[in-house]
């Protein structure tokens, strides 16, 4: 089989970027391929401060290239630069990476992520948006989980968004919070069936083609895992920080580590870990029952050297508020879970990130 650039590029698609499910070719990191008889030279551009990233990519790419029939001496040229951080649109960016930019009018962007589904990440995101708004901040919440959008239901609205004269989507506003979600664009029960590139495009539209206006903070409710949508966000938007949500049991903590690792590799600060469903607050006897184990979040925060922002209990008002379309922080601010969310917000606004807030 003759050596061709297409053959080599296709083979390199098996090399994943460390911490992500996406490969280095679709990520746009393979800058050039030169073929001279049996000699092949591949140039790969990276923007990272983590020395393990180029080491892993070099090792895997070398293994892939030497396995191709006809290649005698593969050469891999790595161009490594520091990653971009919070620069405005139009600023010089590093070769080999998409431009990271702020969103006009938005002072801060905080992602709420998790390594796996079912840990209550969207509940956390909704209540953080609510408690930040209660602090007098102008808040937006973008539901980036295209396949399982829940923000529309959590805020009790099925209103359809409209467009302005600039053909930008006007977000839905509930309780003073600006919301955008695929749930506003779908009829009840309609699934989202799109492949990765289309999902990426929808995500970019939600961030850049929505008329967010002036916001003090935009909360991004990420889908679970470390896939295309997360990769698109962390590589194109200058995030100010991330909050990781987990539950106490080990199976959730394992995936939480992956989420922390993903943000670390792209130099997004971890603002803290939230242990959701830490215990059940029984309304009949007011006792705490540790259904999913005890202290997992505490130990994991210490291991990862990140702050443990809160241990959020399971309470009846939390479930009732979610079903009724009213986050517990709004519907029952005296509830134990609502108080825990308020504590998280107090810790966040005390960070230097919010230092210039009037």
Secondary structure, DSSP 4 states (H G I P E B T S, - for coil): ----HHHHHHHHTT-BPTTSSSBTTTTT-EEEEEEETTEEEEEEEEE-S-HHHHHHHHHHHHHHHHTSTT-SEEEEEEEEEPPP-SPPTTS---TTSPPPB--TTBS-EEEEE-SSSSS-HHHHHHHHHHHHHHTT--EEEEE--SSS--HHHHTT--PPPEE-TTSPEEPEEETTEEEEEGGGTS-TT------HHHHHHHHHHHHHSB---SBSEEEEEPPSSSSHHHHHHHHHB---EEEEEE-SSHHHHHHHHHHHHHHHHTT--EEEEEETT--EE-TTT--EE-TT-SSHHHHHHHHHT--EEEEPPB-HHHHHHHHHT--HHHH-TTSHHHHHHHHHHHHHHTSGGGTT--
